Amino acid sequence: AKPSQALRQGRGKSSMWMAIDAVREGRADTCVSAGNTGALMAMARFVLKTLPGISRPAIAAVWP
């Protein structure tokens, strides 16, 4: 699905949305997904917003 479709269709009920909600509510520190990266970023930006001065989210490429 396109990120915009995933944002509309997954609102409040998809596993990605629930994971991002857990971060917003403080029940989790991070959110990791092996799914649609664009959808995850769109949902995260919609739910979590961005920090002041940050206009675009970053994607981690290297894990220790």
mmCIF file of the N, C-alpha and C atoms, coordinates in Angstrom:
data_MODEL
# 
_entry.id   MODEL 
# 
loop_
_atom_site.group_PDB 
_atom_site.id 
_atom_site.type_symbol 
_atom_site.label_atom_id 
_atom_site.label_alt_id 
_atom_site.label_comp_id 
_atom_site.label_asym_id 
_atom_site.label_entity_id 
_atom_site.label_seq_id 
_atom_site.pdbx_PDB_ins_code 
_atom_site.Cartn_x 
_atom_site.Cartn_y 
_atom_site.Cartn_z 
_atom_site.occupancy 
_atom_site.B_iso_or_equiv 
_atom_site.pdbx_formal_charge 
_atom_site.auth_seq_id 
_atom_site.auth_comp_id 
_atom_site.auth_asym_id 
_atom_site.auth_atom_id 
_atom_site.pdbx_PDB_model_num 
ATOM 1   N N  . ALA A 1 1  ? 0.839  -1.189 0.000  1.00 0.00 ? 1  ALA A N  1 
ATOM 2   C CA . ALA A 1 1  ? 0.000  0.000  0.000  1.00 0.00 ? 1  ALA A CA 1 
ATOM 3   C C  . ALA A 1 1  ? 0.880  1.247  0.000  1.00 0.00 ? 1  ALA A C  1 
ATOM 4   N N  . LYS A 1 2  ? 0.376  2.298  -0.585 1.00 0.00 ? 2  LYS A N  1 
ATOM 5   C CA . LYS A 1 2  ? 1.069  3.580  -0.544 1.00 0.00 ? 2  LYS A CA 1 
ATOM 6   C C  . LYS A 1 2  ? 1.018  4.094  0.891  1.00 0.00 ? 2  LYS A C  1 
ATOM 7   N N  . PRO A 1 3  ? 2.024  4.886  1.294  1.00 0.00 ? 3  PRO A N  1 
ATOM 8   C CA . PRO A 1 3  ? 2.004  5.420  2.659  1.00 0.00 ? 3  PRO A CA 1 
ATOM 9   C C  . PRO A 1 3  ? 0.709  6.160  3.001  1.00 0.00 ? 3  PRO A C  1 
ATOM 10  N N  . SER A 1 4  ? 0.166  6.918  2.059  1.00 0.00 ? 4  SER A N  1 
ATOM 11  C CA . SER A 1 4  ? -1.073 7.655  2.336  1.00 0.00 ? 4  SER A CA 1 
ATOM 12  C C  . SER A 1 4  ? -2.244 6.701  2.574  1.00 0.00 ? 4  SER A C  1 
ATOM 13  N N  . GLN A 1 5  ? -2.283 5.604  1.826  1.00 0.00 ? 5  GLN A N  1 
ATOM 14  C CA . GLN A 1 5  ? -3.349 4.616  2.023  1.00 0.00 ? 5  GLN A CA 1 
ATOM 15  C C  . GLN A 1 5  ? -3.192 3.926  3.374  1.00 0.00 ? 5  GLN A C  1 
ATOM 16  N N  . ALA A 1 6  ? -1.966 3.559  3.706  1.00 0.00 ? 6  ALA A N  1 
ATOM 17  C CA . ALA A 1 6  ? -1.708 2.898  4.989  1.00 0.00 ? 6  ALA A CA 1 
ATOM 18  C C  . ALA A 1 6  ? -2.069 3.807  6.152  1.00 0.00 ? 6  ALA A C  1 
ATOM 19  N N  . LEU A 1 7  ? -1.810 5.095  5.991  1.00 0.00 ? 7  LEU A N  1 
ATOM 20  C CA . LEU A 1 7  ? -2.142 6.062  7.043  1.00 0.00 ? 7  LEU A CA 1 
ATOM 21  C C  . LEU A 1 7  ? -3.648 6.117  7.265  1.00 0.00 ? 7  LEU A C  1 
ATOM 22  N N  . ARG A 1 8  ? -4.415 6.147  6.187  1.00 0.00 ? 8  ARG A N  1 
ATOM 23  C CA . ARG A 1 8  ? -5.875 6.210  6.310  1.00 0.00 ? 8  ARG A CA 1 
ATOM 24  C C  . ARG A 1 8  ? -6.469 4.885  6.785  1.00 0.00 ? 8  ARG A C  1 
ATOM 25  N N  . GLN A 1 9  ? -6.013 3.783  6.206  1.00 0.00 ? 9  GLN A N  1 
ATOM 26  C CA . GLN A 1 9  ? -6.613 2.485  6.505  1.00 0.00 ? 9  GLN A CA 1 
ATOM 27  C C  . GLN A 1 9  ? -6.146 1.894  7.833  1.00 0.00 ? 9  GLN A C  1 
ATOM 28  N N  . GLY A 1 10 ? -4.940 2.239  8.265  1.00 0.00 ? 10 GLY A N  1 
ATOM 29  C CA . GLY A 1 10 ? -4.401 1.643  9.479  1.00 0.00 ? 10 GLY A CA 1 
ATOM 30  C C  . GLY A 1 10 ? -4.654 2.432  10.735 1.00 0.00 ? 10 GLY A C  1 
ATOM 31  N N  . ARG A 1 11 ? -5.310 3.578  10.593 1.00 0.00 ? 11 ARG A N  1 
ATOM 32  C CA . ARG A 1 11 ? -5.498 4.486  11.725 1.00 0.00 ? 11 ARG A CA 1 
ATOM 33  C C  . ARG A 1 11 ? -6.084 3.771  12.943 1.00 0.00 ? 11 ARG A C  1 
ATOM 34  N N  . GLY A 1 12 ? -5.272 3.659  13.980 1.00 0.00 ? 12 GLY A N  1 
ATOM 35  C CA . GLY A 1 12 ? -5.731 3.115  15.244 1.00 0.00 ? 12 GLY A CA 1 
ATOM 36  C C  . GLY A 1 12 ? -5.827 1.606  15.351 1.00 0.00 ? 12 GLY A C  1 
ATOM 37  N N  . LYS A 1 13 ? -5.670 0.878  14.240 1.00 0.00 ? 13 LYS A N  1 
ATOM 38  C CA . LYS A 1 13 ? -5.884 -0.560 14.329 1.00 0.00 ? 13 LYS A CA 1 
ATOM 39  C C  . LYS A 1 13 ? -4.759 -1.414 13.764 1.00 0.00 ? 13 LYS A C  1 
ATOM 40  N N  . SER A 1 14 ? -3.844 -0.843 12.989 1.00 0.00 ? 14 SER A N  1 
ATOM 41  C CA . SER A 1 14 ? -2.755 -1.649 12.435 1.00 0.00 ? 14 SER A CA 1 
ATOM 42  C C  . SER A 1 14 ? -1.654 -1.846 13.477 1.00 0.00 ? 14 SER A C  1 
ATOM 43  N N  . SER A 1 15 ? -0.832 -2.852 13.294 1.00 0.00 ? 15 SER A N  1 
ATOM 44  C CA . SER A 1 15 ? 0.254  -3.123 14.240 1.00 0.00 ? 15 SER A CA 1 
ATOM 45  C C  . SER A 1 15 ? 1.257  -1.976 14.248 1.00 0.00 ? 15 SER A C  1 
ATOM 46  N N  . MET A 1 16 ? 1.493  -1.365 13.099 1.00 0.00 ? 16 MET A N  1 
ATOM 47  C CA . MET A 1 16 ? 2.407  -0.211 13.049 1.00 0.00 ? 16 MET A CA 1 
ATOM 48  C C  . MET A 1 16 ? 1.843  0.934  13.876 1.00 0.00 ? 16 MET A C  1 
ATOM 49  N N  . TRP A 1 17 ? 0.572  1.212  13.688 1.00 0.00 ? 17 TRP A N  1 
ATOM 50  C CA . TRP A 1 17 ? -0.055 2.311  14.429 1.00 0.00 ? 17 TRP A CA 1 
ATOM 51  C C  . TRP A 1 17 ? -0.003 2.034  15.928 1.00 0.00 ? 17 TRP A C  1 
ATOM 52  N N  . MET A 1 18 ? -0.269 0.811  16.325 1.00 0.00 ? 18 MET A N  1 
ATOM 53  C CA . MET A 1 18 ? -0.252 0.454  17.743 1.00 0.00 ? 18 MET A CA 1 
ATOM 54  C C  . MET A 1 18 ? 1.150  0.580  18.330 1.00 0.00 ? 18 MET A C  1 
ATOM 55  N N  . ALA A 1 19 ? 2.174  0.226  17.559 1.00 0.00 ? 19 ALA A N  1 
ATOM 56  C CA . ALA A 1 19 ? 3.561  0.357  18.026 1.00 0.00 ? 19 ALA A CA 1 
ATOM 57  C C  . ALA A 1 19 ? 3.935  1.832  18.207 1.00 0.00 ? 19 ALA A C  1 
ATOM 58  N N  . ILE A 1 20 ? 3.532  2.656  17.259 1.00 0.00 ? 20 ILE A N  1 
ATOM 59  C CA . ILE A 1 20 ? 3.819  4.089  17.356 1.00 0.00 ? 20 ILE A CA 1 
ATOM 60  C C  . ILE A 1 20 ? 3.052  4.705  18.521 1.00 0.00 ? 20 ILE A C  1 
ATOM 61  N N  . ASP A 1 21 ? 1.833  4.281  18.737 1.00 0.00 ? 21 ASP A N  1 
ATOM 62  C CA . ASP A 1 21 ? 1.060  4.746  19.896 1.00 0.00 ? 21 ASP A CA 1 
ATOM 63  C C  . ASP A 1 21 ? 1.753  4.375  21.214 1.00 0.00 ? 21 ASP A C  1 
ATOM 64  N N  . ALA A 1 22 ? 2.352  3.195  21.257 1.00 0.00 ? 22 ALA A N  1 
ATOM 65  C CA . ALA A 1 22 ? 3.074  2.775  22.463 1.00 0.00 ? 22 ALA A CA 1 
ATOM 66  C C  . ALA A 1 22 ? 4.240  3.723  22.744 1.00 0.00 ? 22 ALA A C  1 
ATOM 67  N N  . VAL A 1 23 ? 4.914  4.185  21.708 1.00 0.00 ? 23 VAL A N  1 
ATOM 68  C CA . VAL A 1 23 ? 6.003  5.157  21.878 1.00 0.00 ? 23 VAL A CA 1 
ATOM 69  C C  . VAL A 1 23 ? 5.425  6.481  22.373 1.00 0.00 ? 23 VAL A C  1 
ATOM 70  N N  . ARG A 1 24 ? 4.351  6.933  21.756 1.00 0.00 ? 24 ARG A N  1 
ATOM 71  C CA . ARG A 1 24 ? 3.730  8.209  22.142 1.00 0.00 ? 24 ARG A CA 1 
ATOM 72  C C  . ARG A 1 24 ? 3.285  8.195  23.602 1.00 0.00 ? 24 ARG A C  1 
ATOM 73  N N  . GLU A 1 25 ? 2.750  7.069  24.035 1.00 0.00 ? 25 GLU A N  1 
ATOM 74  C CA . GLU A 1 25 ? 2.234  6.957  25.404 1.00 0.00 ? 25 GLU A CA 1 
ATOM 75  C C  . GLU A 1 25 ? 3.316  6.614  26.429 1.00 0.00 ? 25 GLU A C  1 
ATOM 76  N N  . GLY A 1 26 ? 4.557  6.389  25.986 1.00 0.00 ? 26 GLY A N  1 
ATOM 77  C CA . GLY A 1 26 ? 5.645  6.085  26.902 1.00 0.00 ? 26 GLY A CA 1 
ATOM 78  C C  . GLY A 1 26 ? 5.745  4.628  27.292 1.00 0.00 ? 26 GLY A C  1 
ATOM 79  N N  . ARG A 1 27 ? 4.943  3.754  26.664 1.00 0.00 ? 27 ARG A N  1 
ATOM 80  C CA . ARG A 1 27 ? 5.010  2.326  26.964 1.00 0.00 ? 27 ARG A CA 1 
ATOM 81  C C  . ARG A 1 27 ? 6.147  1.644  26.210 1.00 0.00 ? 27 ARG A C  1 
ATOM 82  N N  . ALA A 1 28 ? 6.751  2.349  25.244 1.00 0.00 ? 28 ALA A N  1 
ATOM 83  C CA . ALA A 1 28 ? 7.890  1.830  24.477 1.00 0.00 ? 28 ALA A CA 1 
ATOM 84  C C  . ALA A 1 28 ? 8.840  2.996  24.195 1.00 0.00 ? 28 ALA A C  1 
ATOM 85  N N  . ASP A 1 29 ? 10.106 2.678  24.018 1.00 0.00 ? 29 ASP A N  1 
ATOM 86  C CA . ASP A 1 29 ? 11.102 3.712  23.711 1.00 0.00 ? 29 ASP A CA 1 
ATOM 87  C C  . ASP A 1 29 ? 11.319 3.872  22.210 1.00 0.00 ? 29 ASP A C  1 
ATOM 88  N N  . THR A 1 30 ? 11.126 2.801  21.467 1.00 0.00 ? 30 THR A N  1 
ATOM 89  C CA . THR A 1 30 ? 11.372 2.836  20.024 1.00 0.00 ? 30 THR A CA 1 
ATOM 90  C C  . THR A 1 30 ? 10.318 2.007  19.293 1.00 0.00 ? 30 THR A C  1 
ATOM 91  N N  . CYS A 1 31 ? 10.347 2.148  17.984 1.00 0.00 ? 31 CYS A N  1 
ATOM 92  C CA . CYS A 1 31 ? 9.471  1.363  17.125 1.00 0.00 ? 31 CYS A CA 1 
ATOM 93  C C  . CYS A 1 31 ? 10.305 0.854  15.959 1.00 0.00 ? 31 CYS A C  1 
ATOM 94  N N  . VAL A 1 32 ? 10.314 -0.441 15.756 1.00 0.00 ? 32 VAL A N  1 
ATOM 95  C CA . VAL A 1 32 ? 11.061 -1.064 14.660 1.00 0.00 ? 32 VAL A CA 1 
ATOM 96  C C  . VAL A 1 32 ? 10.074 -1.891 13.849 1.00 0.00 ? 32 VAL A C  1 
ATOM 97  N N  . SER A 1 33 ? 10.170 -1.795 12.525 1.00 0.00 ? 33 SER A N  1 
ATOM 98  C CA . SER A 1 33 ? 9.264  -2.545 11.677 1.00 0.00 ? 33 SER A CA 1 
ATOM 99  C C  . SER A 1 33 ? 10.010 -3.092 10.470 1.00 0.00 ? 33 SER A C  1 
ATOM 100 N N  . ALA A 1 34 ? 9.635  -4.277 10.056 1.00 0.00 ? 34 ALA A N  1 
ATOM 101 C CA . ALA A 1 34 ? 10.179 -4.862 8.830  1.00 0.00 ? 34 ALA A CA 1 
ATOM 102 C C  . ALA A 1 34 ? 9.194  -4.657 7.685  1.00 0.00 ? 34 ALA A C  1 
ATOM 103 N N  . GLY A 1 35 ? 8.167  -3.856 7.919  1.00 0.00 ? 35 GLY A N  1 
ATOM 104 C CA . GLY A 1 35 ? 7.127  -3.617 6.925  1.00 0.00 ? 35 GLY A CA 1 
ATOM 105 C C  . GLY A 1 35 ? 7.440  -2.434 6.023  1.00 0.00 ? 35 GLY A C  1 
ATOM 106 N N  . ASN A 1 36 ? 6.416  -1.813 5.520  1.00 0.00 ? 36 ASN A N  1 
ATOM 107 C CA . ASN A 1 36 ? 6.505  -0.699 4.583  1.00 0.00 ? 36 ASN A CA 1 
ATOM 108 C C  . ASN A 1 36 ? 7.124  0.515  5.282  1.00 0.00 ? 36 ASN A C  1 
ATOM 109 N N  . THR A 1 37 ? 8.347  0.876  4.885  1.00 0.00 ? 37 THR A N  1 
ATOM 110 C CA . THR A 1 37 ? 9.067  1.980  5.525  1.00 0.00 ? 37 THR A CA 1 
ATOM 111 C C  . THR A 1 37 ? 8.335  3.304  5.352  1.00 0.00 ? 37 THR A C  1 
ATOM 112 N N  . GLY A 1 38 ? 7.825  3.551  4.160  1.00 0.00 ? 38 GLY A N  1 
ATOM 113 C CA . GLY A 1 38 ? 7.109  4.798  3.913  1.00 0.00 ? 38 GLY A CA 1 
ATOM 114 C C  . GLY A 1 38 ? 5.870  4.923  4.775  1.00 0.00 ? 38 GLY A C  1 
ATOM 115 N N  . ALA A 1 39 ? 5.157  3.819  4.934  1.00 0.00 ? 39 ALA A N  1 
ATOM 116 C CA . ALA A 1 39 ? 3.958  3.828  5.773  1.00 0.00 ? 39 ALA A CA 1 
ATOM 117 C C  . ALA A 1 39 ? 4.321  4.095  7.227  1.00 0.00 ? 39 ALA A C  1 
ATOM 118 N N  . LEU A 1 40 ? 5.379  3.455  7.702  1.00 0.00 ? 40 LEU A N  1 
ATOM 119 C CA . LEU A 1 40 ? 5.804  3.657  9.089  1.00 0.00 ? 40 LEU A CA 1 
ATOM 120 C C  . LEU A 1 40 ? 6.203  5.108  9.327  1.00 0.00 ? 40 LEU A C  1 
ATOM 121 N N  . MET A 1 41 ? 6.949  5.695  8.402  1.00 0.00 ? 41 MET A N  1 
ATOM 122 C CA . MET A 1 41 ? 7.383  7.081  8.559  1.00 0.00 ? 41 MET A CA 1 
ATOM 123 C C  . MET A 1 41 ? 6.190  8.037  8.512  1.00 0.00 ? 41 MET A C  1 
ATOM 124 N N  . ALA A 1 42 ? 5.238  7.776  7.622  1.00 0.00 ? 42 ALA A N  1 
ATOM 125 C CA . ALA A 1 42 ? 4.059  8.636  7.534  1.00 0.00 ? 42 ALA A CA 1 
ATOM 126 C C  . ALA A 1 42 ? 3.255  8.574  8.824  1.00 0.00 ? 42 ALA A C  1 
ATOM 127 N N  . MET A 1 43 ? 3.054  7.375  9.338  1.00 0.00 ? 43 MET A N  1 
ATOM 128 C CA . MET A 1 43 ? 2.298  7.223  10.586 1.00 0.00 ? 43 MET A CA 1 
ATOM 129 C C  . MET A 1 43 ? 3.037  7.872  11.751 1.00 0.00 ? 43 MET A C  1 
ATOM 130 N N  . ALA A 1 44 ? 4.333  7.653  11.832 1.00 0.00 ? 44 ALA A N  1 
ATOM 131 C CA . ALA A 1 44 ? 5.120  8.217  12.930 1.00 0.00 ? 44 ALA A CA 1 
ATOM 132 C C  . ALA A 1 44 ? 5.092  9.740  12.889 1.00 0.00 ? 44 ALA A C  1 
ATOM 133 N N  . ARG A 1 45 ? 5.216  10.291 11.706 1.00 0.00 ? 45 ARG A N  1 
ATOM 134 C CA . ARG A 1 45 ? 5.203  11.745 11.584 1.00 0.00 ? 45 ARG A CA 1 
ATOM 135 C C  . ARG A 1 45 ? 3.822  12.305 11.961 1.00 0.00 ? 45 ARG A C  1 
ATOM 136 N N  . PHE A 1 46 ? 2.776  11.595 11.606 1.00 0.00 ? 46 PHE A N  1 
ATOM 137 C CA . PHE A 1 46 ? 1.422  12.038 11.932 1.00 0.00 ? 46 PHE A CA 1 
ATOM 138 C C  . PHE A 1 46 ? 1.148  11.935 13.436 1.00 0.00 ? 46 PHE A C  1 
ATOM 139 N N  . VAL A 1 47 ? 1.541  10.828 14.041 1.00 0.00 ? 47 VAL A N  1 
ATOM 140 C CA . VAL A 1 47 ? 1.238  10.575 15.452 1.00 0.00 ? 47 VAL A CA 1 
ATOM 141 C C  . VAL A 1 47 ? 2.221  11.286 16.381 1.00 0.00 ? 47 VAL A C  1 
ATOM 142 N N  . LEU A 1 48 ? 3.514  11.177 16.097 1.00 0.00 ? 48 LEU A N  1 
ATOM 143 C CA . LEU A 1 48 ? 4.528  11.696 17.009 1.00 0.00 ? 48 LEU A CA 1 
ATOM 144 C C  . LEU A 1 48 ? 4.952  13.133 16.730 1.00 0.00 ? 48 LEU A C  1 
ATOM 145 N N  . LYS A 1 49 ? 4.658  13.612 15.515 1.00 0.00 ? 49 LYS A N  1 
ATOM 146 C CA . LYS A 1 49 ? 5.099  14.942 15.074 1.00 0.00 ? 49 LYS A CA 1 
ATOM 147 C C  . LYS A 1 49 ? 6.634  14.933 14.982 1.00 0.00 ? 49 LYS A C  1 
ATOM 148 N N  . THR A 1 50 ? 7.244  16.097 14.857 1.00 0.00 ? 50 THR A N  1 
ATOM 149 C CA . THR A 1 50 ? 8.701  16.194 14.822 1.00 0.00 ? 50 THR A CA 1 
ATOM 150 C C  . THR A 1 50 ? 9.161  17.145 15.914 1.00 0.00 ? 50 THR A C  1 
ATOM 151 N N  . LEU A 1 51 ? 10.414 17.055 16.267 1.00 0.00 ? 51 LEU A N  1 
ATOM 152 C CA . LEU A 1 51 ? 10.985 17.957 17.256 1.00 0.00 ? 51 LEU A CA 1 
ATOM 153 C C  . LEU A 1 51 ? 11.135 19.345 16.641 1.00 0.00 ? 51 LEU A C  1 
ATOM 154 N N  . PRO A 1 52 ? 11.123 20.378 17.464 1.00 0.00 ? 52 PRO A N  1 
ATOM 155 C CA . PRO A 1 52 ? 11.325 21.727 16.923 1.00 0.00 ? 52 PRO A CA 1 
ATOM 156 C C  . PRO A 1 52 ? 12.647 21.812 16.158 1.00 0.00 ? 52 PRO A C  1 
ATOM 157 N N  . GLY A 1 53 ? 12.615 22.382 14.980 1.00 0.00 ? 53 GLY A N  1 
ATOM 158 C CA . GLY A 1 53 ? 13.813 22.524 14.163 1.00 0.00 ? 53 GLY A CA 1 
ATOM 159 C C  . GLY A 1 53 ? 14.107 21.333 13.271 1.00 0.00 ? 53 GLY A C  1 
ATOM 160 N N  . ILE A 1 54 ? 13.370 20.246 13.426 1.00 0.00 ? 54 ILE A N  1 
ATOM 161 C CA . ILE A 1 54 ? 13.556 19.050 12.609 1.00 0.00 ? 54 ILE A CA 1 
ATOM 162 C C  . ILE A 1 54 ? 12.389 18.966 11.630 1.00 0.00 ? 54 ILE A C  1 
ATOM 163 N N  . SER A 1 55 ? 12.698 18.957 10.345 1.00 0.00 ? 55 SER A N  1 
ATOM 164 C CA . SER A 1 55 ? 11.606 18.947 9.370  1.00 0.00 ? 55 SER A CA 1 
ATOM 165 C C  . SER A 1 55 ? 11.364 17.574 8.758  1.00 0.00 ? 55 SER A C  1 
ATOM 166 N N  . ARG A 1 56 ? 12.371 16.699 8.791  1.00 0.00 ? 56 ARG A N  1 
ATOM 167 C CA . ARG A 1 56 ? 12.213 15.374 8.186  1.00 0.00 ? 56 ARG A CA 1 
ATOM 168 C C  . ARG A 1 56 ? 12.762 14.298 9.120  1.00 0.00 ? 56 ARG A C  1 
ATOM 169 N N  . PRO A 1 57 ? 12.081 13.175 9.209  1.00 0.00 ? 57 PRO A N  1 
ATOM 170 C CA . PRO A 1 57 ? 12.573 12.082 10.061 1.00 0.00 ? 57 PRO A CA 1 
ATOM 171 C C  . PRO A 1 57 ? 13.788 11.388 9.423  1.00 0.00 ? 57 PRO A C  1 
ATOM 172 N N  . ALA A 1 58 ? 14.549 10.715 10.233 1.00 0.00 ? 58 ALA A N  1 
ATOM 173 C CA . ALA A 1 58 ? 15.742 9.997  9.763  1.00 0.00 ? 58 ALA A CA 1 
ATOM 174 C C  . ALA A 1 58 ? 15.484 8.483  9.827  1.00 0.00 ? 58 ALA A C  1 
ATOM 175 N N  . ILE A 1 59 ? 16.192 7.755  9.001  1.00 0.00 ? 59 ILE A N  1 
ATOM 176 C CA . ILE A 1 59 ? 16.112 6.301  9.007  1.00 0.00 ? 59 ILE A CA 1 
ATOM 177 C C  . ILE A 1 59 ? 17.473 5.770  9.431  1.00 0.00 ? 59 ILE A C  1 
ATOM 178 N N  . ALA A 1 60 ? 17.499 4.923  10.439 1.00 0.00 ? 60 ALA A N  1 
ATOM 179 C CA . ALA A 1 60 ? 18.766 4.318  10.886 1.00 0.00 ? 60 ALA A CA 1 
ATOM 180 C C  . ALA A 1 60 ? 19.200 3.260  9.891  1.00 0.00 ? 60 ALA A C  1 
ATOM 181 N N  . ALA A 1 61 ? 20.467 3.270  9.531  1.00 0.00 ? 61 ALA A N  1 
ATOM 182 C CA . ALA A 1 61 ? 20.975 2.313  8.547  1.00 0.00 ? 61 ALA A CA 1 
ATOM 183 C C  . ALA A 1 61 ? 21.925 1.284  9.167  1.00 0.00 ? 61 ALA A C  1 
ATOM 184 N N  . VAL A 1 62 ? 22.524 1.619  10.283 1.00 0.00 ? 62 VAL A N  1 
ATOM 185 C CA . VAL A 1 62 ? 23.515 0.733  10.892 1.00 0.00 ? 62 VAL A CA 1 
ATOM 186 C C  . VAL A 1 62 ? 23.095 0.424  12.326 1.00 0.00 ? 62 VAL A C  1 
ATOM 187 N N  . TRP A 1 63 ? 23.078 -0.832 12.675 1.00 0.00 ? 63 TRP A N  1 
ATOM 188 C CA . TRP A 1 63 ? 22.775 -1.266 14.034 1.00 0.00 ? 63 TRP A CA 1 
ATOM 189 C C  . TRP A 1 63 ? 24.025 -1.871 14.630 1.00 0.00 ? 63 TRP A C  1 
ATOM 190 N N  . PRO A 1 64 ? 24.302 -1.579 15.893 1.00 0.00 ? 64 PRO A N  1 
ATOM 191 C CA . PRO A 1 64 ? 25.524 -2.144 16.515 1.00 0.00 ? 64 PRO A CA 1 
ATOM 192 C C  . PRO A 1 64 ? 25.424 -3.656 16.684 1.00 0.00 ? 64 PRO A C  1 
# 
